[in-house]
């Protein structure tokens, strides 16, 4: 199955952000104990450290052309497909981009233990870094799944919120299943 949109961008991002961090030698000091309650904070710190927060808009923009093509494929004119995307869909995706960051945090918290997250942030626990490295291969698929689920939810919400305006532009076909 070919992946596109926020899921593909998220998968690529997952692969890129973990590679340089997980392949650097760790310090040989023991890490302090980390509570699982701190895991979300550690996940956010790590994601910010590697620049994910700065790439959210790029992930959103990567879906623009896909949305236009999808609308055109449902019989909407090129002009109206672009108008629907730019006026009604993209603003909603941008406004809800922080939710994607939270979903990425959830992926990190689900896939890594608190000590592994701490090690990714501080690089002070060689055992935890090795453990995180062993799990890193699953991250692109998990980021992709999170991005796809977020994209579907946001797209459906944007359509429902703007249905009347979208329908005037020929978008009544948008809500129908292909």
Secondary structure, 3 states (H helix, E strand, C coil): CCCCHHHHHHHHHHHHHHHHHHCCCCCCCCCCCCCHHHHHHHHHHHHHHCCHHHHHHHHHHHCHHHHHHHHHHCCCCHHHHHHHHHHHHHHHHHHCHHHHHHHHHHHHHHHCCHHHHHHHHHCCCHHHHHHHHHHHHHHHHHHHHHHHHHHHHHHHHHHHHCHHHHHHCCHHHCCCCC
